[in-house]
Amino acid sequence: MEIFAKSIVIRKAPVCDGRLMEEIGIPLVLPPGDVTEGGFLKHEFMEADPTDTHHGNMAYCIKVIEKIAGLCGHPLT
């Protein structure tokens, strides 16, 4: 129930950043360090659809899931 209540607070916040999340006890998971270059996704992690300018592909998804699993104490690799 506590997690549900925290997610409601975030949805109602006009701007959500890491500080707000930290204040209410929700960890902020940043992208893995090896997927970006110059602030943008590396080509090998970009979505194949040229009209999609902000989503990662399956390789990116795997990297993020591995990072989250590790943070939860259940490393996949």
C-alpha positions in Angstrom: 0.0 0.0 0.0 2.9 2.4 0.8 4.3 2.0 -2.7 0.9 2.7 -4.3 0.5 5.9 -2.2 4.0 7.1 -3.2 3.2 6.6 -6.9 0.1 8.7 -6.5 2.2 11.5 -5.1 4.5 11.4 -8.0 1.7 11.5 -10.6 0.3 14.6 -9.0 3.7 16.4 -8.8 4.0 19.0 -11.6 7.7 18.3 -11.9 9.3 15.2 -10.7 13.0 15.0 -10.2 15.4 12.8 -8.2 15.2 15.0 -5.1 11.4 14.5 -4.8 11.7 10.8 -5.4 14.4 10.5 -2.8 12.4 12.6 -0.2 9.5 10.1 -0.4 11.8 7.0 -0.5 11.6 6.0 -4.1 15.1 5.3 -5.6 15.8 6.9 -9.0 17.4 4.5 -11.4 19.5 6.3 -14.1 20.4 4.7 -17.4 23.4 2.4 -17.3 26.6 4.4 -17.8 27.7 2.5 -20.9 24.6 3.2 -23.1 25.1 6.9 -23.7 27.6 9.1 -25.4 27.5 12.8 -25.2 24.2 12.7 -23.4 22.4 10.6 -26.0 21.9 6.9 -26.5 24.6 5.2 -28.5 23.5 4.0 -31.9 23.4 0.4 -30.9 20.9 1.1 -28.2 18.5 3.3 -30.2 15.1 2.1 -31.4 15.2 1.0 -35.1 12.2 3.2 -36.0 13.6 6.5 -37.2 10.5 8.4 -36.1 11.1 7.3 -32.5 13.7 9.6 -31.2 13.5 8.8 -27.5 13.1 5.1 -26.8 15.7 2.5 -26.5 15.7 -0.9 -28.2 15.7 -4.4 -26.7 19.5 -4.3 -26.0 18.9 -1.1 -24.0 16.0 -2.7 -22.2 18.1 -5.7 -21.2 20.8 -3.3 -19.8 18.3 -1.4 -17.7 16.7 -4.6 -16.3 20.1 -5.9 -15.4 20.9 -2.7 -13.5 17.5 -2.7 -11.7 17.9 -6.4 -10.8 21.4 -5.7 -9.4 20.1 -2.8 -7.3 17.5 -5.1 -5.9 20.1 -7.6 -4.9 19.4 -10.1 -7.6 22.0 -9.7 -10.3 21.3 -11.4 -13.6 24.8 -11.5 -14.8 
